[in-house]
Amino acid sequence: MANKYDTQTTAEIVAKDFSAEIANKVILTTGVSPGGLGAFFNQHVAPAKPALLILAGRNPAKNQETAEALSKEHPNLQVRTLQLDLESLAKVREAATTVNGWSDVPHIDVLVNNAGNMACEYSKTIDGFERHFATNHVGPFLFTNLIISKVLAAKSPRIVNISSDGHRLSSIRWPDIGFSDGQLYNKWRAYGQAKTANVLFAVALSTKLSSKGLTAFSLHPGVIGTNLGSHLDWNTDYPGLQAIDRELGNSEGWSEGFDFKSPSRGVATHIVAAFDPTLKDRTKNCFILLDSNGSYLQDGHIANPYTETIKPYALDKIEADKLWKLSEKLVGQEFAY
């Protein structure tokens, strides 16, 4: 099956292709700081005239900066900001209460769980969780489930989780998701575990809520020089990453550096995952033994597990259900659908 889009495809191309699907949609994106992929995603969908862009992030000033930039470029665009701190369960609940209280926003067509962190030194959140797992998964898990009624109220609800091919660095460490309180910590393995959780969360959502019309996907945007990795020194950090890949037998361990994408090429896959109506068509998109709903995308298409980096453990439905149950315990609330 030939793919229409590839690693060179830009956001301008796909936004034009899906302009009709973007128009009149209510889109909530987390992680919208200027210079990040969330901001670039909204920048590229704005010209297609969505009904409302909801910009959610921890820092109100940065949320507002992105909102003002969008409004300046598109004066008639409806934009709203939301303070959302994914490192605190209490603050996640506050943000969800705010969203659910917006009587003038009866539904959310697309939720893009874009916020996250990468390869940080060991620390815990206020709730006692390892920071990668908390910010990339536990917080988004809770927020998504708390506002799910508004998502399901949409005509064709969709949820997109931004993951990474870095999921190859670790499956879920079931007995020890916290790396023994840091004693066994490795920042790349912690990042890998969190990114695997992003993929499994999409699988679980698609399994539990497809009967209600929901489609859910995860994706690898590519390696893009944004503020996400600004704290890293690749002269010293890359060898550590390469060593883990070689230990695990990943082909990336023998590659010569990264193929950096522009932000436009990076968020092209965001746009495909959020708006391509054909993704839910199994006959057009599935690979053997895989469903389309819940798929993992890269370079603007559903990743081919035979030729591209998507680990089987990240798409396993049993692993996805185990993670759901673990996440319920961590947040102290069950979500039965």
C-alpha atoms as a printed R data frame, in Angstrom:
    type eleno elety resid chain resno       x      y      z
1   ATOM     1    CA   MET     A     1   0.000  0.000  0.000
2   ATOM     2    CA   ALA     A     2   1.530  3.287 -1.108
3   ATOM     3    CA   ASN     A     3   1.392  6.125  1.371
4   ATOM     4    CA   LYS     A     4   0.182  9.517  0.203
5   ATOM     5    CA   TYR     A     5   2.374 11.266  2.783
6   ATOM     6    CA   ASP     A     6   5.977 10.698  3.808
7   ATOM     7    CA   THR     A     7   8.745 12.232  5.895
8   ATOM     8    CA   GLN     A     8   8.998 15.259  3.598
9   ATOM     9    CA   THR     A     9   5.297 16.144  3.776
10  ATOM    10    CA   THR     A    10   4.601 19.536  5.331
11  ATOM    11    CA   ALA     A    11   1.794 20.825  7.504
12  ATOM    12    CA   GLU     A    12   0.805 23.256  4.775
13  ATOM    13    CA   ILE     A    13   0.049 20.360  2.443
14  ATOM    14    CA   VAL     A    14  -1.999 18.266  4.852
15  ATOM    15    CA   ALA     A    15  -3.855 21.250  6.339
16  ATOM    16    CA   LYS     A    16  -4.979 22.139  2.838
17  ATOM    17    CA   ASP     A    17  -5.973 18.532  2.138
18  ATOM    18    CA   PHE     A    18  -8.066 18.350  5.334
19  ATOM    19    CA   SER     A    19  -9.328 21.923  5.421
20  ATOM    20    CA   ALA     A    20 -12.934 20.761  5.180
21  ATOM    21    CA   GLU     A    21 -12.440 18.439  8.161
22  ATOM    22    CA   ILE     A    22 -10.761 21.188 10.222
23  ATOM    23    CA   ALA     A    23 -13.420 23.798  9.505
24  ATOM    24    CA   ASN     A    24 -15.915 24.365 12.326
25  ATOM    25    CA   LYS     A    25 -14.179 21.938 14.674
26  ATOM    26    CA   VAL     A    26 -13.551 22.575 18.372
27  ATOM    27    CA   ILE     A    27  -9.952 21.545 19.043
28  ATOM    28    CA   LEU     A    28  -8.283 21.317 22.462
29  ATOM    29    CA   THR     A    29  -4.497 21.035 22.457
30  ATOM    30    CA   THR     A    30  -2.287 20.579 25.504
31  ATOM    31    CA   GLY     A    31   1.272 21.890 25.584
32  ATOM    32    CA   VAL     A    32   1.056 25.099 23.563
33  ATOM    33    CA   SER     A    33   4.128 27.107 24.551
34  ATOM    34    CA   PRO     A    34   5.552 29.303 21.770
35  ATOM    35    CA   GLY     A    35   8.129 27.402 19.772
36  ATOM    36    CA   GLY     A    36   6.638 24.005 20.618
37  ATOM    37    CA   LEU     A    37   4.757 21.524 18.456
38  ATOM    38    CA   GLY     A    38   1.399 22.363 20.037
39  ATOM    39    CA   ALA     A    39   1.754 25.988 19.011
40  ATOM    40    CA   PHE     A    40   2.902 25.053 15.507
41  ATOM    41    CA   PHE     A    41  -0.022 22.626 15.127
42  ATOM    42    CA   ASN     A    42  -2.529 25.338 15.981
43  ATOM    43    CA   GLN     A    43  -0.743 27.812 13.730
44  ATOM    44    CA   HIS     A    44  -1.237 25.492 10.762
45  ATOM    45    CA   VAL     A    45  -4.863 24.526 11.400
46  ATOM    46    CA   ALA     A    46  -6.007 28.090 12.131
47  ATOM    47    CA   PRO     A    47  -6.320 29.156  8.459
48  ATOM    48    CA   ALA     A    48  -8.892 26.399  7.867
49  ATOM    49    CA   LYS     A    49 -11.340 28.221 10.163
50  ATOM    50    CA   PRO     A    50 -11.956 25.898 13.105
51  ATOM    51    CA   ALA     A    51 -14.832 26.893 15.367
52  ATOM    52    CA   LEU     A    52 -12.650 27.202 18.461
53  ATOM    53    CA   LEU     A    53  -9.052 26.542 19.449
54  ATOM    54    CA   ILE     A    54  -8.576 25.763 23.145
55  ATOM    55    CA   LEU     A    55  -4.970 26.200 24.218
56  ATOM    56    CA   ALA     A    56  -4.098 24.340 27.416
57  ATOM    57    CA   GLY     A    57  -0.815 24.582 29.255
58  ATOM    58    CA   ARG     A    58   0.786 25.008 32.652
59  ATOM    59    CA   ASN     A    59   1.997 28.571 32.150
60  ATOM    60    CA   PRO     A    60  -0.838 31.093 31.594
61  ATOM    61    CA   ALA     A    61   1.535 33.698 30.162
62  ATOM    62    CA   LYS     A    62   2.826 31.306 27.513
63  ATOM    63    CA   ASN     A    63  -0.702 30.143 26.710
64  ATOM    64    CA   GLN     A    64  -1.697 33.755 26.204
65  ATOM    65    CA   GLU     A    65   1.339 34.499 24.057
66  ATOM    66    CA   THR     A    66   0.405 31.713 21.664
67  ATOM    67    CA   ALA     A    67  -3.240 32.822 21.686
68  ATOM    68    CA   GLU     A    68  -2.321 36.412 20.865
69  ATOM    69    CA   ALA     A    69  -0.072 35.335 18.013
70  ATOM    70    CA   LEU     A    70  -2.918 33.309 16.521
71  ATOM    71    CA   SER     A    71  -5.439 36.122 16.972
72  ATOM    72    CA   LYS     A    72  -3.090 38.648 15.387
73  ATOM    73    CA   GLU     A    73  -2.733 36.464 12.314
74  ATOM    74    CA   HIS     A    74  -6.420 35.479 12.227
75  ATOM    75    CA   PRO     A    75  -8.551 38.250 13.791
76  ATOM    76    CA   ASN     A    76 -11.826 36.333 13.433
77  ATOM    77    CA   LEU     A    77 -10.491 33.160 15.003
78  ATOM    78    CA   GLN     A    78 -12.049 32.086 18.300
79  ATOM    79    CA   VAL     A    79  -9.307 31.184 20.798
80  ATOM    80    CA   ARG     A    80  -9.555 30.279 24.480
81  ATOM    81    CA   THR     A    81  -6.841 29.440 27.000
82  ATOM    82    CA   LEU     A    82  -6.875 26.944 29.857
83  ATOM    83    CA   GLN     A    83  -4.397 26.551 32.678
84  ATOM    84    CA   LEU     A    84  -3.520 22.865 32.923
85  ATOM    85    CA   ASP     A    85  -0.702 21.555 35.108
86  ATOM    86    CA   LEU     A    86  -0.335 17.871 34.289
87  ATOM    87    CA   GLU     A    87   2.137 17.326 37.135
88  ATOM    88    CA   SER     A    88  -0.595 17.740 39.772
89  ATOM    89    CA   LEU     A    89  -3.696 15.553 39.901
90  ATOM    90    CA   ALA     A    90  -5.519 18.230 41.892
91  ATOM    91    CA   LYS     A    91  -4.785 20.852 39.247
92  ATOM    92    CA   VAL     A    92  -5.769 18.471 36.454
93  ATOM    93    CA   ARG     A    93  -9.126 18.054 38.174
94  ATOM    94    CA   GLU     A    94  -9.474 21.834 38.460
95  ATOM    95    CA   ALA     A    95  -8.815 22.267 34.744
96  ATOM    96    CA   ALA     A    96 -11.301 19.532 33.843
97  ATOM    97    CA   THR     A    97 -13.937 21.153 36.046
98  ATOM    98    CA   THR     A    98 -13.361 24.399 34.173
99  ATOM    99    CA   VAL     A    99 -13.807 22.735 30.785
100 ATOM   100    CA   ASN     A   100 -16.908 20.859 31.878
101 ATOM   101    CA   GLY     A   101 -18.337 24.122 33.180
102 ATOM   102    CA   TRP     A   102 -18.153 25.881 29.814
103 ATOM   103    CA   SER     A   103 -21.811 25.851 28.799
104 ATOM   104    CA   ASP     A   104 -20.938 27.550 25.514
105 ATOM   105    CA   VAL     A   105 -18.654 24.634 24.557
106 ATOM   106    CA   PRO     A   106 -21.003 21.632 24.507
107 ATOM   107    CA   HIS     A   107 -18.542 19.371 22.715
108 ATOM   108    CA   ILE     A   108 -14.875 18.972 21.789
109 ATOM   109    CA   ASP     A   109 -14.264 17.421 18.388
110 ATOM   110    CA   VAL     A   110 -10.551 16.755 18.730
111 ATOM   111    CA   LEU     A   111  -8.379 16.430 21.833
112 ATOM   112    CA   VAL     A   112  -4.644 16.504 21.150
113 ATOM   113    CA   ASN     A   113  -2.601 15.333 24.142
114 ATOM   114    CA   ASN     A   114   0.577 17.039 23.042
115 ATOM   115    CA   ALA     A   115   2.166 18.194 26.323
116 ATOM   116    CA   GLY     A   116   5.125 16.278 27.687
117 ATOM   117    CA   ASN     A   117   8.761 16.275 28.709
118 ATOM   118    CA   MET     A   118  11.831 14.397 27.544
119 ATOM   119    CA   ALA     A   119  14.990 12.932 29.073
120 ATOM   120    CA   CYS     A   120  14.947 14.964 32.282
121 ATOM   121    CA   GLU     A   121  16.962 14.264 35.385
122 ATOM   122    CA   TYR     A   122  15.194 12.226 38.054
123 ATOM   123    CA   SER     A   123  12.492 13.931 40.114
124 ATOM   124    CA   LYS     A   124   9.018 13.287 41.440
125 ATOM   125    CA   THR     A   125   5.798 15.240 41.141
126 ATOM   126    CA   ILE     A   126   3.787 16.506 44.094
127 ATOM   127    CA   ASP     A   127   1.784 13.257 43.924
128 ATOM   128    CA   GLY     A   128   4.937 11.142 44.190
129 ATOM   129    CA   PHE     A   129   5.145  9.925 40.596
130 ATOM   130    CA   GLU     A   130   8.272  9.812 38.462
131 ATOM   131    CA   ARG     A   131   8.015 13.025 36.436
132 ATOM   132    CA   HIS     A   132   8.079 11.576 32.897
133 ATOM   133    CA   PHE     A   133   5.338  9.072 33.664
134 ATOM   134    CA   ALA     A   134   3.251 11.711 35.428
135 ATOM   135    CA   THR     A   135   3.464 14.462 32.827
136 ATOM   136    CA   ASN     A   136   3.308 12.320 29.716
137 ATOM   137    CA   HIS     A   137   0.745  9.781 30.875
138 ATOM   138    CA   VAL     A   138  -0.899  9.955 34.304
139 ATOM   139    CA   GLY     A   139  -1.976 13.598 33.999
140 ATOM   140    CA   PRO     A   140  -3.286 13.218 30.429
141 ATOM   141    CA   PHE     A   141  -5.042  9.965 31.382
142 ATOM   142    CA   LEU     A   142  -6.953 11.728 34.139
143 ATOM   143    CA   PHE     A   143  -7.688 14.888 32.152
144 ATOM   144    CA   THR     A   144  -8.927 12.943 29.123
145 ATOM   145    CA   ASN     A   145 -11.264 10.769 31.162
146 ATOM   146    CA   LEU     A   146 -12.636 13.692 33.156
147 ATOM   147    CA   ILE     A   147 -13.656 15.594 30.007
148 ATOM   148    CA   ILE     A   148 -14.580 12.537 27.934
149 ATOM   149    CA   SER     A   149 -18.299 13.334 27.969
150 ATOM   150    CA   LYS     A   150 -17.605 16.540 26.029
151 ATOM   151    CA   VAL     A   151 -15.428 14.669 23.558
152 ATOM   152    CA   LEU     A   152 -18.037 11.957 23.033
153 ATOM   153    CA   ALA     A   153 -20.673 14.631 22.454
154 ATOM   154    CA   ALA     A   154 -18.956 15.472 19.152
155 ATOM   155    CA   LYS     A   155 -20.222 14.011 15.889
156 ATOM   156    CA   SER     A   156 -16.927 12.248 15.115
157 ATOM   157    CA   PRO     A   157 -14.839 12.431 18.305
158 ATOM   158    CA   ARG     A   158 -11.111 11.912 18.055
159 ATOM   159    CA   ILE     A   159  -8.213 11.814 20.521
160 ATOM   160    CA   VAL     A   160  -4.572 12.055 19.481
161 ATOM   161    CA   ASN     A   161  -1.665 11.239 21.814
162 ATOM   162    CA   ILE     A   162   1.735 12.574 20.822
163 ATOM   163    CA   SER     A   163   4.226  9.794 21.475
164 ATOM   164    CA   SER     A   164   7.655  9.193 19.950
165 ATOM   165    CA   ASP     A   165   9.719  6.475 18.366
166 ATOM   166    CA   GLY     A   166  11.507  6.768 21.707
167 ATOM   167    CA   HIS     A   167   8.929  4.257 22.954
168 ATOM   168    CA   ARG     A   168  11.450  1.704 21.688
169 ATOM   169    CA   LEU     A   169  13.599  2.442 24.737
170 ATOM   170    CA   SER     A   170  11.317  0.776 27.285
171 ATOM   171    CA   SER     A   171   8.127 -1.165 27.695
172 ATOM   172    CA   ILE     A   172   6.093 -0.552 30.873
173 ATOM   173    CA   ARG     A   173   8.129 -1.593 33.916
174 ATOM   174    CA   TRP     A   174   5.168 -3.143 35.706
175 ATOM   175    CA   PRO     A   175   6.810 -3.923 39.063
176 ATOM   176    CA   ASP     A   176   8.807 -0.690 39.108
177 ATOM   177    CA   ILE     A   177   7.414  2.210 37.071
178 ATOM   178    CA   GLY     A   178   9.238  4.610 39.385
179 ATOM   179    CA   PHE     A   179  12.707  3.135 38.855
180 ATOM   180    CA   SER     A   180  13.068  2.218 42.545
181 ATOM   181    CA   ASP     A   181  12.725  5.834 43.640
182 ATOM   182    CA   GLY     A   182  15.480  6.825 41.240
183 ATOM   183    CA   GLN     A   183  18.037  4.185 42.224
184 ATOM   184    CA   LEU     A   184  17.669  2.442 38.846
185 ATOM   185    CA   TYR     A   185  16.850  5.601 36.920
186 ATOM   186    CA   ASN     A   186  17.913  6.269 33.375
187 ATOM   187    CA   LYS     A   187  16.387  9.319 31.706
188 ATOM   188    CA   TRP     A   188  16.108  7.667 28.304
189 ATOM   189    CA   ARG     A   189  14.426  4.553 29.647
190 ATOM   190    CA   ALA     A   190  12.046  6.735 31.679
191 ATOM   191    CA   TYR     A   191  11.191  8.698 28.551
192 ATOM   192    CA   GLY     A   192  10.700  5.450 26.640
193 ATOM   193    CA   GLN     A   193   8.319  4.048 29.244
194 ATOM   194    CA   ALA     A   194   6.237  7.238 29.178
195 ATOM   195    CA   LYS     A   195   6.075  7.258 25.378
196 ATOM   196    CA   THR     A   196   4.998  3.614 25.350
197 ATOM   197    CA   ALA     A   197   2.224  4.632 27.725
198 ATOM   198    CA   ASN     A   198   1.038  7.229 25.189
199 ATOM   199    CA   VAL     A   199   0.623  4.557 22.528
200 ATOM   200    CA   LEU     A   200  -1.068  2.086 24.871
201 ATOM   201    CA   PHE     A   201  -3.471  4.778 26.085
202 ATOM   202    CA   ALA     A   202  -4.642  5.351 22.506
203 ATOM   203    CA   VAL     A   203  -5.081  1.590 22.055
204 ATOM   204    CA   ALA     A   204  -7.163  1.394 25.245
205 ATOM   205    CA   LEU     A   205  -9.339  4.372 24.288
206 ATOM   206    CA   SER     A   206 -10.032  2.897 20.860
207 ATOM   207    CA   THR     A   207 -10.912 -0.465 22.399
208 ATOM   208    CA   LYS     A   208 -13.188  0.883 25.119
209 ATOM   209    CA   LEU     A   209 -14.916  3.692 23.232
210 ATOM   210    CA   SER     A   210 -15.032  2.758 19.551
211 ATOM   211    CA   SER     A   211 -18.655  1.687 20.040
212 ATOM   212    CA   LYS     A   212 -19.404  5.313 20.950
213 ATOM   213    CA   GLY     A   213 -17.818  6.561 17.742
214 ATOM   214    CA   LEU     A   214 -14.421  7.532 19.170
215 ATOM   215    CA   THR     A   215 -11.247  7.142 17.177
216 ATOM   216    CA   ALA     A   216  -7.907  7.431 18.958
217 ATOM   217    CA   PHE     A   217  -4.386  7.482 17.582
218 ATOM   218    CA   SER     A   218  -0.819  8.038 18.714
219 ATOM   219    CA   LEU     A   219   2.104  9.264 16.684
220 ATOM   220    CA   HIS     A   220   5.796 10.002 16.325
221 ATOM   221    CA   PRO     A   221   6.239 13.539 14.958
222 ATOM   222    CA   GLY     A   222   9.907 13.069 14.168
223 ATOM   223    CA   VAL     A   223  12.973 14.692 15.686
224 ATOM   224    CA   ILE     A   224  12.401 18.444 15.719
225 ATOM   225    CA   GLY     A   225  14.562 21.122 17.309
226 ATOM   226    CA   THR     A   226  11.991 22.591 19.723
227 ATOM   227    CA   ASN     A   227  12.168 23.711 23.340
228 ATOM   228    CA   LEU     A   228  11.331 20.141 24.433
229 ATOM   229    CA   GLY     A   229  14.973 19.143 24.176
230 ATOM   230    CA   SER     A   230  16.596 22.503 24.845
231 ATOM   231    CA   HIS     A   231  18.085 21.240 28.119
232 ATOM   232    CA   LEU     A   232  20.023 18.468 26.399
233 ATOM   233    CA   ASP     A   233  23.632 18.589 25.245
234 ATOM   234    CA   TRP     A   234  23.669 16.180 22.340
235 ATOM   235    CA   ASN     A   235  27.462 15.965 22.410
236 ATOM   236    CA   THR     A   236  27.184 14.125 25.724
237 ATOM   237    CA   ASP     A   237  23.594 12.858 25.701
238 ATOM   238    CA   TYR     A   238  23.555 11.189 22.298
239 ATOM   239    CA   PRO     A   239  26.165  8.539 23.180
240 ATOM   240    CA   GLY     A   240  24.049  7.495 26.173
241 ATOM   241    CA   LEU     A   241  20.975  7.137 23.986
242 ATOM   242    CA   GLN     A   242  22.920  5.235 21.348
243 ATOM   243    CA   ALA     A   243  24.301  2.846 23.956
244 ATOM   244    CA   ILE     A   244  20.810  1.887 25.128
245 ATOM   245    CA   ASP     A   245  19.614  1.388 21.548
246 ATOM   246    CA   ARG     A   246  22.558 -0.913 20.861
247 ATOM   247    CA   GLU     A   247  21.961 -2.825 24.076
248 ATOM   248    CA   LEU     A   248  18.336 -3.358 23.054
249 ATOM   249    CA   GLY     A   249  19.247 -4.239 19.471
250 ATOM   250    CA   ASN     A   250  17.412 -1.249 17.996
251 ATOM   251    CA   SER     A   251  18.573 -0.200 14.538
252 ATOM   252    CA   GLU     A   252  18.751  3.395 15.773
253 ATOM   253    CA   GLY     A   253  21.822  2.376 17.773
254 ATOM   254    CA   TRP     A   254  23.836  2.178 14.571
255 ATOM   255    CA   SER     A   255  22.499  5.305 12.874
256 ATOM   256    CA   GLU     A   256  24.638  8.384 12.445
257 ATOM   257    CA   GLY     A   257  22.749 11.080 14.328
258 ATOM   258    CA   PHE     A   258  19.229 12.336 13.717
259 ATOM   259    CA   ASP     A   259  17.336 13.357 10.610
260 ATOM   260    CA   PHE     A   260  15.951 16.591 12.028
261 ATOM   261    CA   LYS     A   261  12.607 17.758 10.696
262 ATOM   262    CA   SER     A   262  11.316 21.294 10.436
263 ATOM   263    CA   PRO     A   263   8.328 22.078 12.705
264 ATOM   264    CA   SER     A   264   6.101 22.068  9.629
265 ATOM   265    CA   ARG     A   265   7.164 18.559  8.678
266 ATOM   266    CA   GLY     A   266   6.796 17.507 12.319
267 ATOM   267    CA   VAL     A   267   3.226 18.635 12.879
268 ATOM   268    CA   ALA     A   268   2.084 17.291  9.519
269 ATOM   269    CA   THR     A   269   1.501 13.967 11.272
270 ATOM   270    CA   HIS     A   270  -0.427 15.756 14.057
271 ATOM   271    CA   ILE     A   271  -2.816 17.060 11.408
272 ATOM   272    CA   VAL     A   272  -3.227 13.723  9.661
273 ATOM   273    CA   ALA     A   273  -3.908 11.940 12.955
274 ATOM   274    CA   ALA     A   274  -6.388 14.592 14.065
275 ATOM   275    CA   PHE     A   275  -8.387 15.030 10.870
276 ATOM   276    CA   ASP     A   276  -7.876 12.320  8.241
277 ATOM   277    CA   PRO     A   277 -11.321 10.661  8.011
278 ATOM   278    CA   THR     A   278  -9.951  7.575  6.260
279 ATOM   279    CA   LEU     A   279  -7.785  6.472  9.197
280 ATOM   280    CA   LYS     A   280 -10.692  4.585 10.715
281 ATOM   281    CA   ASP     A   281 -11.170  2.591  7.518
282 ATOM   282    CA   ARG     A   282  -9.580 -0.781  8.232
283 ATOM   283    CA   THR     A   283  -9.680 -1.856  4.582
284 ATOM   284    CA   LYS     A   284  -7.481  1.079  3.555
285 ATOM   285    CA   ASN     A   285  -5.070  1.324  6.449
286 ATOM   286    CA   CYS     A   286  -4.628 -1.843  8.444
287 ATOM   287    CA   PHE     A   287  -1.677 -4.152  8.412
288 ATOM   288    CA   ILE     A   288  -2.151 -7.828  9.107
289 ATOM   289    CA   LEU     A   289  -3.342 -8.501 12.676
290 ATOM   290    CA   LEU     A   290  -3.809 -4.779 13.422
291 ATOM   291    CA   ASP     A   291  -6.906 -2.592 13.686
292 ATOM   292    CA   SER     A   292  -6.869  0.915 12.245
293 ATOM   293    CA   ASN     A   293  -8.484  2.515 15.284
294 ATOM   294    CA   GLY     A   294  -5.793  2.860 17.927
295 ATOM   295    CA   SER     A   295  -2.966  2.912 15.400
296 ATOM   296    CA   TYR     A   296   0.408  4.633 15.701
297 ATOM   297    CA   LEU     A   297   1.423  7.033 12.941
298 ATOM   298    CA   GLN     A   298   4.666  8.475 11.672
299 ATOM   299    CA   ASP     A   299   5.541 10.541  8.606
300 ATOM   300    CA   GLY     A   300   1.859 11.174  7.898
301 ATOM   301    CA   HIS     A   301   0.738  7.549  7.733
302 ATOM   302    CA   ILE     A   302   0.033  4.539  9.924
303 ATOM   303    CA   ALA     A   303   3.420  3.047 10.743
304 ATOM   304    CA   ASN     A   304   4.255 -0.240  9.088
305 ATOM   305    CA   PRO     A   305   5.343 -2.632 11.880
306 ATOM   306    CA   TYR     A   306   7.426 -4.625  9.407
307 ATOM   307    CA   THR     A   307   9.576 -1.744  8.234
308 ATOM   308    CA   GLU     A   308   9.171  1.121 10.731
309 ATOM   309    CA   THR     A   309   9.784  1.498 14.459
310 ATOM   310    CA   ILE     A   310   6.655  0.479 16.329
311 ATOM   311    CA   LYS     A   311   7.214 -2.082 19.055
312 ATOM   312    CA   PRO     A   312   4.606 -4.843 19.431
313 ATOM   313    CA   TYR     A   313   4.393 -4.270 23.190
314 ATOM   314    CA   ALA     A   314   3.140 -0.727 22.547
315 ATOM   315    CA   LEU     A   315   0.157 -1.949 20.510
316 ATOM   316    CA   ASP     A   316  -0.751 -4.949 22.677
317 ATOM   317    CA   LYS     A   317  -4.346 -4.778 23.937
318 ATOM   318    CA   ILE     A   318  -3.593 -6.701 27.113
319 ATOM   319    CA   GLU     A   319  -0.745 -4.322 27.933
320 ATOM   320    CA   ALA     A   320  -3.107 -1.430 27.197
321 ATOM   321    CA   ASP     A   321  -5.746 -2.784 29.570
322 ATOM   322    CA   LYS     A   322  -3.156 -3.416 32.283
323 ATOM   323    CA   LEU     A   323  -1.983  0.182 31.954
324 ATOM   324    CA   TRP     A   324  -5.564  1.442 32.180
325 ATOM   325    CA   LYS     A   325  -6.108 -0.447 35.412
326 ATOM   326    CA   LEU     A   326  -2.784  0.741 36.840
327 ATOM   327    CA   SER     A   327  -3.585  4.330 35.882
328 ATOM   328    CA   GLU     A   328  -6.950  4.135 37.615
329 ATOM   329    CA   LYS     A   329  -5.183  3.071 40.808
330 ATOM   330    CA   LEU     A   330  -2.664  5.887 40.496
331 ATOM   331    CA   VAL     A   331  -5.336  8.586 40.097
332 ATOM   332    CA   GLY     A   332  -7.699  6.989 42.600
333 ATOM   333    CA   GLN     A   333 -10.671  6.807 40.263
334 ATOM   334    CA   GLU     A   334 -12.165  4.181 37.963
335 ATOM   335    CA   PHE     A   335 -13.473  4.935 34.488
336 ATOM   336    CA   ALA     A   336 -15.751  2.200 33.175
337 ATOM   337    CA   TYR     A   337 -17.144  2.437 29.656
